[in-house]
Amino acid sequence: MFGDTIAAISTAWGNSGIAIVRLSGPDAWAIAQRQVRLQTGAPLKPRFARNAVLLDEAGEVIDHILVLPFRAPHSYTGEDLVELHCHGGSLAAQRCLELLISGGARMALPGEYTRRAFENGRLDLSQAEAVGALIQARSNEALRAANRTLDGELTRAVGEIYEELTALGAEIEVGLDFPEEDVPYVADESLADRLEVVRQSLADLLERCSSGVILREGIRVAIVGRPNAGKSSLLNALLKESRAIVTAIPGTTRDVIEAVLTYRGIPLRLVDTAGITENYHDEVEAIGVERARAAMKEADVCVWVIDGSEPLHQEDVDRVHELADTPHLVVLNKADLPQQISEASLTALIPASTVISVSAAEGLRLDELKESLVGLVSGTGALDTGLNASSRQVEELRGAIASVGTGLKALGDGLDQALVSGCVGDARRSLSRILGGDRDEDLLHEIFGRFCIGK
């Protein structure tokens, strides 16, 4: 499919034990053999490593290397491919790359090796995206989720549902093509039962994929509340380090402070904010309050912090009620001090909210707080079976579920099966886009453009 040969350094830049330079394309073997001298006379053989020396234009030795060739289609890209394993260090690898480019290759674009693997049928789009997630994984759980998708679990699950929808669509069309029989080829009751099974399968898959998104992207948590409620102390306690300045003076925090804590394999992106109040004293404090409100809107979860050692302010209750439609927790802080507010009395005032009494100073019940944060976003999803999926793929699954739901409603309303057929087709197209079946060049450019050069 590709007529040219690309080259790039596939290992990280800088000093290391080994640096790998990759060639892929129809001229990969020829270009490599012009730039190296094998230490024995036998020709290159696919998947057999050979010792060689890398030569410059004058025939002088640049490095002693290992050459590992692959023949199409049995390579990562599905093309002829050669890996040149140099000694680690920026200079040797860079000189190797320069020689390959001067010898007829061109510099690879970001993600072009994986793009070629996708175009040549070595990976589908969900697996290609999993490669990127594998590289960026920050926890063992995220690594396992990426590997499950790379191994084809998402592909197989989507494929099975797609095949059932295809069979359903075909059976509906047969009935529509022979209306003289005056009896649907698939009875409405049977069709509804089968569509309900499909909807449940999609819902189960969505749960696994949503867990994978959480493992990869994390949960953005805004720590908010009135001035001097102990928000910065809570941030420091969760991080187990002094990231934010803490004083007894209200309004110490003027800007947002962001930090990442990994819990159960999930990155918790904590955002400490200025105290929210209507009685700010200067323009800087007012800007801090506006940024705190913006952080609340951008967060997956809001943690409203209340000082339990002081009498309850009505403003706290009002603000928590405003969060009713947003995933949130209420933290009753400073449990190590004599309490003016009990967890039970506060829960009675805000029954729709989960209240947790903690002590940032003493580190009390912080694990329970972290567990509640994860539970709010992941719900009942099993994080240990999560599949790596992008937000795009999750939205396609939701679209498929919505299409099937529309079809079920049409059946329930006694409408013609032609409408149901359209809904089934919409669901199939959503699933096809997950695997890259419906080509969108802008989307492919965006996905592979996130990769590093050399992958």
N, C-alpha and C positions, 0 to 999 in steps of 0.2 A: 504493500500500500504506500510505503514511503520510499522515495527514490534516492534519498541522500543518507549519509552516515553522520552520526552525531558523536560528540565526545564531551566528557566532563569528569571532574574529580568527584567521586561519590562519597568519600569520607570527609569528616569535619576538617575545617581549615586549622592549621597549626601543627606543632610537634606531636608526633605519635609514633607507635611502633611500626605501623604500616599505613600507607596511603594507597587507595585504589582508584585508578583511572579507567573509565569504561568507554568502550567503543560499541556502537550499535548501528547496524544498517548493512546494506548489500556489500559495501567495500571494507567492512570492519577487519576481516582477516588480512586482506591485501595491504591495507594501511599499516596494520600492526607489524606484519612481517617485513615491511620496508624499514621500520624504525628499530627493529631488534635483531640481535644475532643469537640464535639458539646455541646452547653450549654443547649440544650433540647434533649430528647431521639429520636425524629423523625429522620428518615434517610434523607440523602441528596436528593433533588429534583431538576431536571434540571431548570435552570434560576431562582431559588429562593435563595436569599442570606441568609446565616446562620451565627450567631455569634458563635465563637469558641475560644479555646485557643490553641496555638501552643506549643507542648511539645518537650523537648529534649530527648536524649536516656534514661535518668534517670527518666523521667516523670515529670521533673520540667517545670514550665511555662516560656516560652521565651517571648511571646507576646499575647495580646488579639487581635484577627483578625476577618476578615469577609471572609467567604468561598462562592465563587460563581461558581457553577458547570454548565457545558454544556454537552449534549449528542450529539454524532455524528448522523447525519451530520450537525446538527444545531449549529455550532460553527465557529469561525474565520478560523480555520484550516480544518474544516470538520471532525475532530476527536473528541473523548472524550477530554474534556478540563476543567481544574479547575484553577480559579484565586484565589490566597490567598492575601488578602488586609491587609498588615501589617501597623503598625505605621511607619511614615517616619523616615529615618535615615539609615545609611549604615549598622550598626551592626545587627539590627533585620532582615532586608531583607537578608543579607548575611548568617546569621545563618539558616534562613528558607530554603534558597537555598541549603545549605550544607546538611541539614536533608533530603530534597527531593532526592538529589543525592545519599546519603548513603542508602536511602530507595528503590532505584532501578531505578531512572531516570538517564539520562546522561545530561551533559551540552549541551545546544543548540548551534548550529553554527550560525554565523551571517546570518540573514534573513531566518532562517530555518522555522519559523512559517509561514511566507508568502510563502516560497517555498512549504510547505505542503498544504497551501490553494490552490496554483496553481495546484499542482499534484492531489489534490482531487477534482478539478473542481469548487472550490468556486470562483476563479478568473481566468481570462485569463491573458496572459503575459502583455498586455498593462495595465490592471488594477493593476497587481502586481507592475509594474514599477511606476504607479501613486501613490501607497502607499509610496514608497520611496520619490517621489517628494513632496507629502503632508507633510511629516516629515521635509523636507529641505526647504519648501517654505519660502521666505523672504519678501513676499508682499501679500496683499489681492488678487491682480490679479493672482499671481502664485498659491495661495491657491484655488481660484475658478477654474482655469484651471485644476489643479490636481483633484479636486472633479468632474468636468465634465467627465473626463476620467474614474475615479473610478466608477461613476454612469453608465458607459457603453456607453457614446456617441461615443467614438472612435470605440468601438467594433461593435456597430450597423451600423455606417457609413461604416466601412470596410466590415462588413458582407453583407450589401446590394449590394455593388459593387462586392464582391466575388460571390454572387449568380447570378448576371447578367452575369458575365464572365463564370460561370459554365454553365448557360443556353446557352450562345452563343457557347461555346466549344462543348456542346452536339449536337446542331443543325448543326454545321459545320461537326462534325464527322459522323452524319447520312448521309449527302450528300457525304462524302468521302467513306462511306461503301457501297453506292449504285450508283456507277459510271455509271451503264448501263442506268440510267435515262437521262444521258447527260445534266442534268440541276441541278445546285447547289441547295441544300435544302434551303439555305439562299442566296438570290440574293446578288451580290457584293454591289449594291447600298444600300440595306437595312442593310447589315452587316457593311458597312462603317459608316452609320448614327448612328447605335447603338454603335459602337466602339468610335465614336466621343463624344457621350453622356457620355460614361464611362470615356474617357480621361478628359472631363470637370469636372466630379464628382471627379475624382482623384486630379485634379488641385485645386479644391475648398478645398478639404480635406487637401491637402499639405499646402495650405495657412494657414489654421487654426492650423495645427500642427507646422508649422514654427514659428507662433506667440507664441505657447506654449513653444518651445525651447528657444526663446528669453526671455520669462518671467522667465524661470527657470535658464538658464545659463548666461543670460545677454549679454551685448555687450562690447567687448574689444576695448577700444579707445586709440590709441597712440597719444599723444600730442607731435608734432615734429616741428622742425624749426631751423633756424639759431640761434647762441648764442645771448642771451639778447633780444629775440623777445617778452618775457613775458610769456613763457610757464608755468613756475612755478607759476607765479602770476595768470594765468588762472586756474590752478589746484586748488589753494587756494580759488579763488573766487567761483568756482563751488562747492567746498566742504564747503564753508563758515567757513573755519578754516585754520590756518597756518600750513599746512602739509609739505610744501617744503620751504627751505631757499631761500629768495629773496634778492638780492643785485643788485646794478648797475654795478657790475663787470661781464663782459661776462665770461661764462664758470663756473658759480657757481655750477650748477648741474653737477655732474660727473657720477652718476649712475642712474638707473631707480628707480622711486618711484611709488608704486602702491597704489591705494585707490578705494573704492567702494562708489558710489553715487546712490541712488535709485530714479528714476524719472518715474512717471506714472506706478509704479509697476515693472519697468525694472531695474535690476542692471547694472549701467554703470561702467565698470571696467576701471578706468582712469589710464593711464600709462604716467607719466611725464618722459621726457628723456633729456639727454645731448644735447646741441646744435650741429647740424650737420654742419661740416665745413671740408674743406680739409686742413686748416691751423692750425692744432692743435699744441700745444706747448710742450707737454710732453706725455709720454707713458700712463699715467692715463687718460688724455683727449682722447687719441686715442682709448682706450678701451671703454670709455663712448660713443664715436661716433659709434663704432661697435655695442654696445648694443642697441643704439637708432635705428640703421638700422634693427637689429634683431626684435625689438619691432614692427617696421612698418610691417614686413613680417607676424608677428603673429596676428596682429590686425584685427578686423572686419571692423573698420573705422579708417582712419588716419585724424588727424586735423593738417594741416600745418599752423603754426602761423607766421604772418608777422607783423613787427613793422610799423604801419602806420604813425608814427611821423618822420620817416626817409625816404630818397629817396629809391625807389624800387631797389633792387639788382637783377641782371639778374639770379643769382643763385637761388633765390626764384622761379622765373618763370620757370626755367629749372626743378627744383625739382617737382613743381606742375604738369608739363607736364608728368613727369615720373610716376605720380600717376593716370594717366588718366584711366587705366584699374582696378583701385582699388577704392572701396567706400571711398570717402574722402570729406572733407570740407576745405575751406580756411578761416581762421579767420584773419581779419585785426584788430589787437589789438591796444590799447592805443588811443581809439577814444576820450578820454577826453583831449588829447593834440592837439595842432595845427597839422593838417594833411598834409603830403607830398604826400599821395596816397589816391585817392578817391575810394569808392566801385565800382563806375561805370567804372572808367578807368581800374581798375584791372580786372573787369569782362570782359572788351573788350579784354584784353590780354590773358585771360584764359577762354574762353566762355564755355568750357566743365565742368567747376567747379562752385560750389555754393560758393559765397563769402558772409561772414557775418561780418559786422563791429561791434566790441564790445569794451567795456572798462572793463578789469579785475579789475582795481583799483576802478571804480565806480559801477561795477555790471550791466552795461548796456547791454541789449539784450541777457543775458545769458539764459533765458528761451527759447528764439527763437533758440539759439544754441542747447540746449538740445533737443528741438522738432525736429530739423533738423537731429540730430544724430539718433534719434529713427526712423525717416522716411526713412533714407537711408537704414537701415537694414530691417525694417518691411514692407516697401513698402506700399501697400494698405491694408495689412492684418489687420483685426479687432482684436485688442488685447483683447477686452472685450468678444470675443467668442472663444478665443484660447483654444486648447486642449493640455493637457500635453502629450508630445511625446518626446522620446529620439532621439538623432542624428541617432541612428540605425534605428528607425522606419521611420524617415524622408527619409533616404537613400533607404529604402525598397519602400516607396511611389514613390520616383523618379525613381526607377528601374521599378516599375509597369507602370508608365507613359511612360517610354522609350520603354517598350515592346509593349504597345498598339500603340505607335507611329510607331514602326517598322511594326506592322501588318497593319496599315493604309497605310503606304508607299507601302507595298507589294500589297495591293489591288489596289492602284493607278497605280502601274506599271503593273497591269494585271497578277500578278503571281498567282500560284495555291493556293487555300484556305488551303492546307495542311501546308503551311508556316505560314499562319495567325493563324491556330490552335496551332502551336508551340508557337507563340507569346502570345496568350491568356493563354496558360498553364504557361508560364513564369510569366506573370502578376499575375495569381492566386497564384503561389508559393510565390511570393513576399508578397502578402497580408496575406497569411497563416502564414508566419514567423513573421509578426507583432503581431499576437495573440498567437504565440507559437505553432502553428500547426505542423511545421517541427522541431522536437526536435534537439537541438544542446547542448550537455551537457556542453561544454566549455562556450558557451554563457550564459546558465542558471547559471553556477557557477559564472561567472563574474557579472551578474546582481544582484543575491541575495547576493553575497559576499560584495556588497557595503552597505548593510543594517547593522544596529547595531544588536548586540546580544539582543534577546528578542522581535524582531519584525518579 
